[in-house]
Amino acid sequence: MLAVRLFRRIPVGTSSIKSKSCLRLLAGITSGGSALTIVWKHYRVHASKNPKLDSNQLSSIVREVEGKKVASSSSSEKFDWKLFWHYLRPQIWVIACATATALVVAYLNVAIPLELGNLINVISSLFTSSSSSVDFKEMLSKPTFRLLQLYIYQSIATFEYITLLSIAGERMAAAIRRDLFQNVLKLDMEFFDRTKTGEIMDRLTSDVQEFKSSFKLLISQGLRASTQIVGSAVSLYCISPTLATLAGLTIPSIIAGGTVFGSVLRKLSRQAQAQLSVSTGIAYEAISNIRTTRAFGAETKEHEMFQNEVNKACELNIRLGIGIGVFQGLNNLVMNGIVLSTIALGGQFVSQQRLSAGDLIAFLVATQTIQRSLTQISVLIGQAIRGMSAGARIHEYQKLTSSIPLEQGIRIPFHSMLGQVQFSNVGFSYPTREQQMVLENFNFTIPCGKTVALVGPSGSGKSTLCSLLVRFYDPINGQITIDGKDIRKFNATWLRSNVIGMINQEPTLFSTTIMENIRFGKPDATDAEVMAAAKLAMAHDFIQLFPDGYRTVVGERGVTVSGGQRQRIAIARALLKNPSILILDEATSALDAESEKQVQSAINNVAKGRTTLIIAHRLSTIRNADIIGVMLHGKLVEMGTHTELMSKKNGVYAELMRIQQSGINIL
């Protein structure tokens, strides 16, 4: 009641803000938060200001609620049987054949002890009869030949079911990897902002491998062991109902113990796998940024961080191993106790002639078959726990969806795109820090065919505009239009592949040839088109100087070429698709003077006739821009040509220029 009263006292001027607060309140309560705590936070926020809210903000709150629900439930993600069936169904006939052959193997494993008992009965009968050697061979050959047949059939069936399961398991694993990777590629940038690359790689590799191994073992060994237990139990009952009943009394206790242990170990296994992903993430970051690690002498620090996380994972896995070991040890103790009791009681039955020696041997072999099968199942319980935990982690990523669909939306004829960009009342904050508004009621127009530069201190929102224009994120409110059409109505993949070309401050090249790196911008481009784009980007000449020319492999992330060369290759890659809009996000800020001059010449060359947005670090590089905008704290404070802005003696641009010319750089 106190929470409701406090909620009513929130001093808001519009019903939309009440809606926002109500949504956040519901979100907090459904995710397990305290209603009073949540309302108090909103009371403090709204008591100091009266923000505006439109439909776009409400939709962003809904996304926030869904994100919190996903975050809160990800740790307890359950195995999705429906999704598992989706991958199992295409392989159902292969698995059915594998299952049939596994059942044959199980049947043979049950039949072999019985036939072995018959053979022993024949041998024991020879000691009490006066048969000739001919009769001995005749009596012995029949059960021996039958037993040999069973062994051959067992070998063939074992080969068949293992081969078929391998085929089905590998096909399923390949399909899971393909779909998982495809879904990860489609996720929003928010997902990659929140998730470490090492953890994603862990899901794609070790979790899929764990799941595949568990699946194959459970189908092959689990099905065979279960069938052997049932078949051997029937055999035991046929040989001696009394002994079989006594042996079966312990089975319910084993099943109950396995169920209890399984629930505990499943949770522990999930924790261990999650901790292992953390250590993988640290290792991936350290190795992928090895030059930075080496430059700061941080090898020891990274090793200590990795060691700490690995030790935590080790402790969890040791606890898991101890739990599985306790269960298997108790299981073996019980099973060996059954064997010992069977020998003692069976020996008494033989002495009373209630059981033959061959039947006792057959009973013991069948009992040991059950013992091995139960032991195998106890091992498989731990494997099943790990496999289901890995499967749940895979399914968690497979069920994630993107709020920015890649293939939905309109496409327009490429030649009709003029390239006029307009930001209208745009507000935005990054999903990882929602309380910090980067842009607020931002308005800006980039005329078609003009070169527009944005300058301002770091953190003023310049690069954020690029991310919004290319739709890495959607604004919280307001809209961004190209030629008067909201970019949210366009097909996102088409927009990025054909309309917009973007070059970052530190462009990434792939570990392949220069030719393929440039062709990445347009996969179906010919070699002639690639070379034409390289010439336009002023990269052709230095590429030709390499011994292998365009076939030169640049190494991981392009480490074997210089910064200026990497930038010009990236410009050629962007130009290959002939974009209407070109975005250059501080493309020359990390270069030396000579490289900057070469890259700047390439930029001036390619900007002609295109709508070009330049995020400038060095003001000297944007003097000739048609329009220069100055940003400060997420707002556009000045706009004009270089001459117009310099004429404002107390203007922000003029002050930035004076500071930079004096040798101080605050951008």
C-alpha positions as CSV (number, residue, x, y, z in Angstrom):
1,M,0.0,0.0,0.0
2,L,2.8,2.4,0.8
3,A,4.2,1.7,-2.7
4,V,0.9,2.5,-4.3
5,R,0.5,5.8,-2.3
6,L,4.1,6.8,-3.3
7,F,3.3,5.9,-6.9
8,R,0.3,8.2,-6.9
9,R,2.3,11.1,-5.6
10,I,4.8,11.0,-8.5
11,P,4.5,14.6,-9.9
12,V,3.9,13.9,-13.6
13,G,2.1,16.1,-16.0
14,T,1.0,13.5,-18.6
15,S,-0.6,10.1,-18.5
16,S,2.2,8.8,-20.8
17,I,4.7,9.2,-18.0
18,K,2.3,7.4,-15.6
19,S,2.3,4.6,-18.2
20,K,6.0,4.5,-18.3
21,S,6.3,4.3,-14.5
22,C,3.6,1.7,-14.4
23,L,5.4,-0.4,-17.0
24,R,8.7,-0.1,-15.1
25,L,6.9,-1.0,-11.8
26,L,5.4,-4.1,-13.4
27,A,8.8,-5.0,-14.9
28,G,10.5,-4.7,-11.6
29,I,7.9,-6.8,-9.8
30,T,7.8,-9.6,-12.4
31,S,11.5,-9.8,-12.3
32,G,11.5,-10.3,-8.5
33,G,12.2,-6.8,-7.3
34,S,10.7,-5.0,-4.4
35,A,7.8,-2.8,-5.4
36,L,8.5,-0.2,-2.8
37,T,12.2,0.1,-3.9
38,I,11.2,0.4,-7.5
39,V,8.5,3.1,-6.9
40,W,10.9,5.0,-4.6
41,K,13.5,5.2,-7.4
42,H,10.9,6.5,-9.9
43,Y,9.6,9.0,-7.3
44,R,13.1,10.4,-6.9
45,V,13.5,10.6,-10.7
46,H,10.1,12.2,-11.5
47,A,10.2,14.5,-8.5
48,S,13.1,16.5,-10.0
49,K,12.0,16.7,-13.6
50,N,9.1,16.2,-15.9
51,P,10.4,14.4,-19.0
52,K,8.4,13.9,-22.2
53,L,7.4,10.5,-23.5
54,D,6.0,9.3,-26.8
55,S,5.2,5.9,-28.3
56,N,8.8,5.2,-29.2
57,Q,9.8,5.5,-25.6
58,L,7.0,3.2,-24.5
59,S,8.3,0.6,-27.0
60,S,11.8,1.0,-25.7
61,I,10.5,0.3,-22.2
62,V,8.8,-2.8,-23.4
63,R,12.2,-3.9,-24.9
64,E,13.9,-3.1,-21.6
65,V,11.3,-5.2,-19.7
66,E,11.9,-8.1,-22.0
67,G,15.6,-7.7,-21.7
68,K,15.4,-7.8,-17.9
69,K,13.3,-10.9,-18.1
70,V,15.8,-12.6,-20.4
71,A,18.7,-11.6,-18.2
72,S,16.9,-12.9,-15.1
73,S,15.9,-16.2,-16.6
74,S,19.1,-16.9,-18.6
75,S,20.8,-18.4,-15.5
76,S,18.0,-20.9,-15.1
77,E,17.4,-21.7,-18.8
78,K,15.9,-25.1,-19.3
79,F,16.5,-27.7,-21.9
80,D,14.1,-27.2,-24.8
81,W,12.8,-30.5,-25.9
82,K,10.8,-29.0,-28.8
83,L,13.9,-27.5,-30.3
84,F,15.8,-30.7,-29.7
85,W,13.1,-32.6,-31.7
86,H,13.6,-30.1,-34.5
87,Y,17.2,-31.3,-35.0
88,L,16.4,-35.0,-34.2
89,R,13.6,-35.3,-36.7
90,P,15.7,-35.2,-39.9
91,Q,17.9,-38.0,-38.6
92,I,15.1,-40.0,-37.2
93,W,15.5,-43.0,-39.6
94,V,19.2,-43.1,-39.1
95,I,18.7,-43.1,-35.4
96,A,15.9,-45.6,-35.7
97,C,18.3,-48.0,-37.5
98,A,21.0,-47.3,-34.9
99,T,18.5,-48.0,-32.2
100,A,17.4,-51.3,-33.8
101,T,21.0,-52.5,-34.0
102,A,21.6,-51.3,-30.5
103,L,18.6,-53.4,-29.3
104,V,20.1,-56.4,-31.3
105,V,23.4,-55.9,-29.4
106,A,21.5,-55.8,-26.1
107,Y,19.6,-58.9,-27.0
108,L,22.8,-60.7,-27.9
109,N,24.4,-59.6,-24.7
110,V,21.4,-61.2,-22.8
111,A,21.5,-64.4,-25.0
112,I,25.2,-65.0,-24.7
113,P,25.2,-65.7,-20.9
114,L,22.3,-68.2,-21.4
115,E,24.1,-70.0,-24.2
116,L,27.3,-69.9,-22.0
117,G,25.3,-71.6,-19.3
118,N,24.2,-74.3,-21.7
119,L,27.8,-74.9,-22.7
120,I,28.8,-75.3,-19.1
121,N,25.9,-77.7,-18.4
122,V,27.2,-79.8,-21.3
123,I,30.7,-79.8,-19.9
124,S,29.5,-80.6,-16.4
125,S,27.4,-83.5,-17.7
126,L,30.4,-85.0,-19.3
127,F,32.0,-85.5,-15.9
128,T,29.1,-87.6,-14.7
129,S,28.5,-89.6,-18.0
130,S,30.5,-92.3,-19.7
131,S,30.3,-90.9,-23.2
132,S,33.0,-91.5,-25.8
133,S,35.2,-88.8,-27.2
134,V,33.1,-88.8,-30.4
135,D,30.0,-88.1,-28.3
136,F,31.9,-85.4,-26.4
137,K,32.8,-83.5,-29.6
138,E,29.3,-83.9,-30.9
139,M,27.7,-82.6,-27.7
140,L,30.2,-79.7,-27.3
141,S,30.2,-78.5,-30.9
142,K,26.6,-77.5,-31.1
143,P,26.6,-74.9,-28.1
144,T,30.1,-73.8,-29.1
145,F,29.1,-73.1,-32.7
146,R,26.0,-71.3,-31.5
147,L,28.0,-69.2,-29.1
148,L,30.5,-68.3,-31.8
149,Q,27.6,-67.2,-34.0
150,L,26.3,-64.9,-31.3
151,Y,29.8,-63.3,-30.9
152,I,30.0,-62.6,-34.7
153,Y,26.5,-61.1,-34.8
154,Q,27.3,-59.0,-31.7
155,S,30.5,-57.6,-33.5
156,I,28.6,-56.7,-36.7
157,A,25.7,-55.1,-34.9
158,T,28.1,-53.1,-32.7
159,F,29.9,-51.7,-35.7
160,E,26.6,-50.8,-37.4
161,Y,25.0,-48.9,-34.5
162,I,28.2,-47.0,-33.6
163,T,28.6,-45.9,-37.3
164,L,25.0,-44.9,-37.7
165,L,25.0,-42.9,-34.4
166,S,28.2,-41.2,-35.5
167,I,26.5,-40.1,-38.7
168,A,23.4,-38.9,-37.0
169,G,25.3,-37.1,-34.2
170,E,27.7,-35.3,-36.5
171,R,24.8,-34.2,-38.7
172,M,22.9,-32.9,-35.7
173,A,25.9,-31.1,-34.3
174,A,26.7,-29.5,-37.7
175,A,23.0,-28.3,-38.0
176,I,23.1,-26.9,-34.5
177,R,26.4,-25.0,-35.1
178,R,25.1,-23.6,-38.4
179,D,21.8,-22.4,-36.9
180,L,23.4,-21.1,-33.7
181,F,26.0,-19.1,-35.6
182,Q,23.4,-17.8,-38.0
183,N,21.2,-16.6,-35.1
184,V,24.1,-15.0,-33.2
185,L,25.0,-13.0,-36.4
186,K,21.4,-11.7,-36.5
187,L,21.3,-10.5,-32.9
188,D,21.3,-6.8,-31.9
189,M,24.5,-4.9,-31.1
190,E,23.1,-4.8,-27.5
191,F,23.8,-8.5,-27.2
192,F,27.4,-8.1,-28.3
193,D,27.8,-5.1,-26.0
194,R,26.7,-7.3,-23.0
195,T,28.3,-10.6,-24.0
196,K,32.0,-11.5,-24.2
197,T,33.2,-12.9,-27.4
198,G,34.8,-15.9,-25.6
199,E,31.5,-16.9,-24.1
200,I,29.9,-16.9,-27.5
201,M,32.7,-19.0,-28.9
202,D,32.3,-21.4,-26.0
203,R,28.7,-22.0,-26.9
204,L,29.6,-22.6,-30.6
205,T,32.4,-25.0,-29.8
206,S,32.7,-26.8,-26.4
207,D,28.9,-26.7,-25.6
208,V,27.9,-28.2,-29.0
209,Q,30.7,-30.8,-28.6
210,E,29.5,-31.7,-25.1
211,F,25.9,-31.9,-26.3
212,K,26.8,-34.1,-29.3
213,S,29.0,-36.5,-27.2
214,S,26.3,-36.8,-24.6
215,F,23.6,-37.5,-27.2
216,K,25.6,-40.3,-28.8
217,L,26.5,-41.9,-25.5
218,L,23.0,-41.8,-24.2
219,I,21.5,-43.3,-27.3
220,S,24.1,-46.0,-27.8
221,Q,25.2,-47.0,-24.3
222,G,22.0,-45.8,-22.5
223,L,19.6,-47.7,-24.7
224,R,21.8,-50.8,-24.8
225,A,22.3,-50.8,-21.0
226,S,18.5,-50.3,-20.4
227,T,17.6,-53.1,-22.7
228,Q,20.3,-55.4,-21.2
229,I,18.9,-54.7,-17.7
230,V,15.3,-55.6,-18.8
231,G,16.4,-58.7,-20.8
232,S,18.8,-59.9,-18.1
233,A,16.2,-59.4,-15.5
234,V,13.8,-61.6,-17.4
235,S,16.5,-64.2,-17.8
236,L,17.2,-64.1,-14.1
237,Y,13.6,-64.7,-13.3
238,C,13.4,-67.6,-15.7
239,I,16.5,-69.2,-14.2
240,S,15.5,-68.7,-10.5
241,P,12.6,-66.6,-9.4
242,T,13.7,-66.6,-5.8
243,L,17.2,-65.3,-6.5
244,A,15.8,-62.8,-9.1
245,T,13.4,-61.3,-6.5
246,L,16.0,-60.9,-3.9
247,A,18.4,-59.2,-6.4
248,G,15.6,-56.9,-7.6
249,L,14.8,-55.5,-4.2
250,T,17.8,-53.2,-4.3
251,I,17.0,-51.6,-7.7
252,P,14.3,-49.1,-6.5
253,S,16.8,-47.7,-4.0
254,I,19.4,-47.2,-6.7
255,I,16.9,-45.4,-8.9
256,A,15.8,-43.1,-6.0
257,G,19.4,-42.3,-5.2
258,G,20.2,-41.6,-8.9
259,T,17.3,-39.2,-9.1
260,V,18.4,-37.2,-6.0
261,F,22.0,-37.1,-7.1
262,G,21.0,-36.1,-10.6
263,S,19.1,-33.0,-9.5
264,V,22.0,-31.8,-7.4
265,L,24.7,-32.5,-10.0
266,R,22.7,-30.9,-12.9
267,K,22.8,-27.5,-11.1
268,L,26.5,-27.9,-10.3
269,S,27.3,-28.8,-13.9
270,R,25.5,-25.7,-15.2
271,Q,27.5,-23.5,-12.8
272,A,30.8,-25.2,-13.8
273,Q,30.1,-24.6,-17.5
274,A,29.2,-21.0,-17.0
275,Q,32.4,-20.4,-15.0
276,L,34.5,-22.1,-17.7
277,S,33.0,-19.6,-20.3
278,V,34.2,-16.7,-18.1
279,S,37.8,-18.0,-18.3
280,T,37.5,-18.6,-22.0
281,G,36.4,-15.0,-22.5
282,I,39.4,-13.7,-20.6
283,A,41.8,-15.9,-22.7
284,Y,40.1,-14.8,-25.9
285,E,40.4,-11.1,-25.1
286,A,44.1,-11.4,-24.1
287,I,45.1,-13.4,-27.1
288,S,43.0,-11.4,-29.6
289,N,44.6,-8.2,-28.2
290,I,48.0,-9.7,-27.7
291,R,49.8,-6.5,-29.0
292,T,48.1,-4.4,-26.4
293,T,48.7,-7.0,-23.7
294,R,52.4,-7.1,-24.7
295,A,52.8,-3.4,-25.0
296,F,51.6,-2.8,-21.4
297,G,53.5,-5.7,-20.0
298,A,50.2,-7.2,-18.8
299,E,51.0,-10.8,-19.4
300,T,51.3,-11.6,-15.7
301,K,48.0,-9.7,-14.9
302,E,46.1,-11.5,-17.6
303,H,47.5,-14.8,-16.5
304,E,46.5,-14.2,-12.9
305,M,43.0,-13.2,-14.0
306,F,42.7,-16.3,-16.2
307,Q,44.2,-18.5,-13.4
308,N,41.7,-17.2,-10.9
309,E,38.7,-18.0,-13.1
310,V,40.2,-21.4,-14.1
311,N,40.7,-22.3,-10.5
312,K,37.0,-21.4,-9.8
313,A,35.9,-23.6,-12.7
314,C,38.3,-26.3,-11.4
315,E,36.8,-26.3,-8.0
316,L,33.3,-26.5,-9.3
317,N,34.3,-29.4,-11.6
318,I,36.1,-31.2,-8.8
319,R,32.9,-30.9,-6.7
320,L,31.0,-32.2,-9.6
321,G,33.4,-35.1,-10.0
322,I,33.2,-35.9,-6.3
323,G,29.5,-36.0,-6.5
324,I,29.5,-38.4,-9.5
325,G,32.3,-40.4,-7.9
326,V,30.2,-40.8,-4.7
327,F,27.2,-42.0,-6.7
328,Q,29.3,-44.5,-8.8
329,G,31.1,-45.8,-5.7
330,L,27.9,-46.4,-3.8
331,N,26.4,-48.0,-6.9
332,N,29.4,-50.4,-7.3
333,L,29.2,-51.3,-3.6
334,V,25.6,-52.2,-4.0
335,M,26.1,-54.1,-7.2
336,N,29.1,-56.1,-5.8
337,G,27.0,-56.9,-2.7
338,I,24.3,-58.3,-5.0
339,V,26.9,-60.5,-6.7
340,L,28.3,-61.8,-3.4
341,S,24.9,-62.6,-2.1
342,T,24.0,-64.4,-5.3
343,I,27.1,-66.6,-5.1
344,A,26.4,-67.5,-1.5
345,L,22.7,-68.2,-1.9
346,G,23.2,-69.8,-5.4
347,G,25.8,-72.1,-4.0
348,Q,23.3,-73.3,-1.4
349,F,20.7,-73.9,-4.1
350,V,23.2,-75.9,-6.2
351,S,24.0,-78.1,-3.1
352,Q,20.3,-78.7,-2.7
353,Q,20.0,-79.5,-6.4
354,R,17.5,-76.7,-6.9
355,L,19.8,-75.1,-9.4
356,S,22.4,-76.6,-11.9
357,A,26.0,-75.4,-12.1
358,G,25.4,-74.0,-15.6
359,D,22.3,-72.1,-14.5
360,L,24.3,-70.6,-11.6
361,I,27.0,-69.5,-14.0
362,A,24.4,-68.1,-16.4
363,F,22.7,-66.3,-13.4
364,L,26.0,-64.8,-12.3
365,V,26.9,-63.6,-15.8
366,A,23.5,-62.1,-16.2
367,T,23.8,-60.4,-12.8
368,Q,27.1,-59.0,-13.8
369,T,25.6,-57.8,-17.1
370,I,23.0,-55.9,-15.0
371,Q,25.7,-54.6,-12.7
372,R,27.8,-53.3,-15.6
373,S,24.7,-51.8,-17.2
374,L,23.6,-50.0,-14.0
375,T,27.2,-48.8,-13.5
376,Q,27.1,-47.5,-17.1
377,I,23.8,-45.8,-16.5
378,S,25.2,-44.2,-13.3
379,V,28.1,-42.8,-15.4
380,L,25.7,-41.7,-18.1
381,I,23.6,-39.8,-15.5
382,G,26.6,-37.4,-15.1
383,Q,27.1,-37.3,-18.9
384,A,23.4,-36.6,-19.3
385,I,23.6,-33.8,-16.8
386,R,26.5,-32.2,-18.6
387,G,24.8,-32.7,-22.0
388,M,21.5,-31.2,-21.0
389,S,23.3,-28.2,-19.3
390,A,25.2,-27.7,-22.6
391,G,22.0,-28.0,-24.6
392,A,20.2,-25.5,-22.4
393,R,23.0,-23.0,-22.9
394,I,22.8,-23.6,-26.7
395,H,19.1,-23.2,-26.7
396,E,19.3,-20.0,-24.7
397,Y,21.2,-18.3,-27.6
398,Q,19.1,-20.0,-30.3
399,K,15.9,-18.5,-28.8
400,L,17.2,-15.0,-28.6
401,T,15.6,-12.6,-31.1
402,S,16.6,-9.3,-32.6
403,S,14.6,-6.1,-32.2
404,I,16.1,-5.0,-35.6
405,P,15.1,-7.6,-38.2
406,L,17.7,-8.0,-40.9
407,E,15.5,-9.1,-43.8
408,Q,12.2,-7.3,-43.2
409,G,11.4,-4.0,-44.7
410,I,11.2,-2.2,-48.0
411,R,13.8,-1.9,-50.8
412,I,13.8,0.8,-53.4
413,P,15.5,1.0,-56.7
414,F,19.1,1.8,-56.1
415,H,19.3,4.6,-58.7
416,S,16.5,6.5,-57.1
417,M,18.3,6.9,-53.8
418,L,19.5,10.5,-53.4
419,G,21.0,10.2,-50.0
420,Q,19.5,13.1,-47.9
421,V,19.7,12.2,-44.3
422,Q,17.7,13.9,-41.5
423,F,17.7,13.4,-37.7
424,S,14.4,14.6,-36.2
425,N,14.1,15.0,-32.4
426,V,16.3,11.9,-31.9
427,G,16.9,10.7,-28.4
428,F,19.2,7.8,-27.6
429,S,21.0,6.0,-24.8
430,Y,23.1,2.9,-25.1
431,P,21.3,-0.3,-23.7
432,T,24.2,-1.0,-21.4
433,R,23.9,2.4,-19.7
434,E,20.3,3.5,-20.1
435,Q,20.4,6.2,-17.6
436,Q,22.9,8.2,-19.6
437,M,21.3,10.0,-22.5
438,V,23.8,10.4,-25.3
439,L,21.5,12.3,-27.6
440,E,18.4,14.3,-26.6
441,N,16.0,16.0,-29.1
442,F,18.8,16.0,-31.7
443,N,18.0,17.6,-35.0
444,F,20.4,17.6,-38.0
445,T,20.2,17.4,-41.8
446,I,22.8,16.1,-44.2
447,P,21.9,17.4,-47.7
448,C,22.3,14.9,-50.6
449,G,25.6,15.0,-52.4
450,K,27.3,17.2,-49.7
451,T,30.2,16.5,-47.5
452,V,29.2,17.1,-43.8
453,A,31.7,17.0,-41.0
454,L,31.0,16.7,-37.3
455,V,33.5,17.7,-34.6
456,G,33.4,18.0,-30.9
457,P,35.0,16.6,-27.7
458,S,35.1,12.9,-27.0
459,G,31.8,11.6,-25.7
460,S,29.7,14.3,-27.4
461,G,27.8,11.7,-29.5
462,K,29.5,11.9,-32.9
463,S,30.1,8.2,-33.4
464,T,26.7,7.4,-32.0
465,L,25.1,9.2,-34.9
466,C,27.0,6.8,-37.3
467,S,25.8,3.8,-35.3
468,L,22.2,5.0,-35.5
469,L,22.4,5.8,-39.2
470,V,23.7,2.4,-40.1
471,R,21.0,0.9,-37.7
472,F,23.3,-0.8,-35.2
473,Y,20.8,0.6,-32.7
474,D,17.4,2.3,-33.0
475,P,16.7,5.7,-31.3
476,I,14.6,5.7,-28.2
477,N,12.5,8.5,-29.7
478,G,12.4,10.6,-32.8
479,Q,13.3,9.3,-36.2
480,I,16.1,9.2,-38.8
481,T,15.0,9.5,-42.4
482,I,16.8,8.9,-45.8
483,D,15.1,10.8,-48.6
484,G,12.1,11.3,-46.3
485,K,11.6,7.7,-45.4
486,D,12.1,6.4,-41.9
487,I,15.2,4.1,-41.9
488,R,13.2,1.6,-39.7
489,K,11.0,0.9,-42.7
490,F,14.0,-0.1,-44.9
491,N,15.3,-3.6,-45.1
492,A,18.3,-3.4,-42.7
493,T,20.6,-5.8,-44.7
494,W,19.8,-4.0,-48.0
495,L,20.5,-0.6,-46.4
496,R,23.9,-1.6,-45.1
497,S,24.9,-3.7,-48.2
498,N,23.9,-1.1,-50.8
499,V,23.1,2.3,-49.5
500,I,25.6,3.0,-46.7
501,G,29.4,2.5,-46.7
502,M,31.2,2.9,-43.4
503,I,34.9,3.2,-42.5
504,N,35.8,3.1,-38.9
505,Q,38.8,4.6,-37.1
506,E,40.4,1.1,-36.8
507,P,38.9,-0.9,-39.7
508,T,39.1,-4.7,-39.3
509,L,40.5,-6.8,-42.1
510,F,40.0,-10.5,-42.3
511,S,42.8,-13.1,-42.3
512,T,42.7,-13.6,-46.0
513,T,43.9,-12.0,-49.2
514,I,43.6,-8.3,-50.0
515,M,41.4,-9.2,-53.0
516,E,39.0,-11.1,-50.7
517,N,39.0,-8.3,-48.1
518,I,38.0,-5.7,-50.7
519,R,35.4,-8.1,-52.2
520,F,33.8,-8.5,-48.8
521,G,31.9,-5.3,-49.6
522,K,30.4,-7.0,-52.7
523,P,30.8,-10.8,-52.8
524,D,29.9,-11.1,-56.4
525,A,32.3,-8.4,-57.7
526,T,34.8,-9.3,-60.4
527,D,38.5,-8.8,-60.0
528,A,38.3,-5.8,-62.4
529,E,35.7,-4.2,-60.1
530,V,37.9,-4.8,-57.0
531,M,40.9,-3.2,-58.7
532,A,38.8,-0.2,-59.9
533,A,37.7,0.4,-56.3
534,A,41.3,0.1,-55.1
535,K,42.4,2.7,-57.6
536,L,39.6,5.0,-56.5
537,A,40.8,4.6,-52.9
538,M,44.4,5.1,-53.9
539,A,45.3,1.7,-52.7
540,H,46.2,0.0,-56.1
541,D,49.8,1.3,-56.3
542,F,51.0,0.0,-52.9
543,I,49.1,-3.3,-53.3
544,Q,51.0,-3.9,-56.6
545,L,54.3,-3.4,-54.7
546,F,53.6,-6.5,-52.6
547,P,55.2,-9.7,-54.0
548,D,51.8,-11.4,-54.3
549,G,49.9,-8.3,-55.1
550,Y,46.1,-8.7,-54.5
551,R,46.8,-12.2,-53.4
552,T,48.8,-11.1,-50.4
553,V,47.4,-12.5,-47.1
554,V,47.1,-9.6,-44.6
555,G,47.0,-11.8,-41.4
556,E,44.5,-11.7,-38.6
557,R,42.8,-8.2,-38.4
558,G,45.3,-7.0,-41.1
559,V,48.3,-6.8,-38.8
560,T,50.8,-7.3,-41.6
561,V,49.9,-4.0,-43.3
562,S,50.4,-0.4,-42.0
563,G,47.6,1.7,-40.6
564,G,47.3,3.9,-43.7
565,Q,47.3,0.9,-46.0
566,R,44.6,-0.8,-43.9
567,Q,42.5,2.4,-44.1
568,R,42.7,2.6,-47.8
569,I,41.9,-1.1,-48.2
570,A,38.8,-0.5,-46.0
571,I,37.8,2.6,-48.1
572,A,38.1,0.4,-51.3
573,R,35.9,-2.2,-49.6
574,A,33.3,0.4,-48.8
575,L,33.4,1.9,-52.3
576,L,33.0,-1.4,-54.1
577,K,29.3,-1.4,-53.4
578,N,29.1,2.2,-54.7
579,P,27.1,3.5,-51.7
580,S,24.9,6.6,-51.9
581,I,26.0,7.5,-48.3
582,L,29.6,7.3,-47.1
583,I,30.4,7.4,-43.4
584,L,34.0,8.1,-42.3
585,D,34.3,7.8,-38.5
586,E,37.6,9.4,-37.6
587,A,39.3,7.6,-40.5
588,T,42.6,9.5,-40.2
589,S,42.9,10.1,-36.5
590,A,45.3,7.2,-35.8
591,L,47.6,7.8,-38.7
592,D,50.9,9.6,-39.1
593,A,51.2,12.7,-41.2
594,E,52.2,11.0,-44.4
595,S,49.6,8.3,-44.1
596,E,47.0,10.8,-43.2
597,K,47.8,12.8,-46.3
598,Q,47.4,9.8,-48.5
599,V,44.1,8.7,-46.9
600,Q,42.8,12.2,-47.0
601,S,43.5,12.4,-50.7
602,A,41.6,9.1,-51.1
603,I,38.7,10.5,-49.1
604,N,38.5,13.7,-51.1
605,N,38.6,11.6,-54.3
606,V,35.7,9.3,-53.3
607,A,33.5,11.9,-51.6
608,K,32.7,13.7,-54.8
609,G,29.0,13.3,-55.7
610,R,28.1,11.3,-52.6
611,T,26.4,12.2,-49.3
612,T,29.4,12.0,-47.0
613,L,29.4,12.2,-43.2
614,I,32.9,12.7,-41.7
615,I,33.5,12.4,-38.0
616,A,36.7,14.5,-37.6
617,H,39.4,14.2,-35.1
618,R,41.8,16.6,-36.7
619,L,40.1,19.8,-37.6
620,S,42.6,20.5,-40.4
621,T,41.2,17.6,-42.4
622,I,37.6,19.0,-42.7
623,R,38.3,22.6,-43.7
624,N,36.8,22.0,-47.2
625,A,33.6,20.3,-45.9
626,D,30.4,21.8,-47.2
627,I,28.9,21.9,-43.7
628,I,30.6,21.6,-40.3
629,G,28.6,20.8,-37.3
630,V,29.9,21.2,-33.7
631,M,28.5,18.8,-31.1
632,L,28.7,19.2,-27.3
633,H,27.0,17.0,-24.7
634,G,24.8,15.3,-27.3
635,K,23.5,18.6,-28.9
636,L,24.4,20.4,-32.1
637,V,25.6,23.8,-30.9
638,E,27.1,25.3,-34.1
639,M,26.8,24.7,-37.8
640,G,28.3,26.4,-40.9
641,T,31.3,26.4,-43.1
642,H,34.9,26.6,-41.8
643,T,35.0,30.3,-42.6
644,E,31.7,31.1,-41.0
645,L,32.5,29.2,-37.8
646,M,36.0,30.8,-37.5
647,S,34.4,34.2,-37.7
648,K,32.6,33.5,-34.4
649,K,35.5,34.6,-32.1
650,N,33.8,33.1,-29.0
651,G,32.4,30.1,-30.8
652,V,33.1,26.5,-29.8
653,Y,34.6,25.6,-33.2
654,A,37.0,28.6,-33.2
655,E,38.1,27.7,-29.6
656,L,38.7,24.1,-30.6
657,M,40.7,25.2,-33.5
658,R,42.8,27.5,-31.4
659,I,43.4,24.8,-28.8
660,Q,44.4,22.3,-31.5
661,Q,46.7,24.7,-33.2
662,S,48.4,25.3,-29.9
663,G,49.3,21.6,-29.7
664,I,46.7,20.6,-27.2
665,N,44.2,17.9,-28.3
666,I,40.9,17.5,-26.4
667,L,38.9,15.8,-29.1
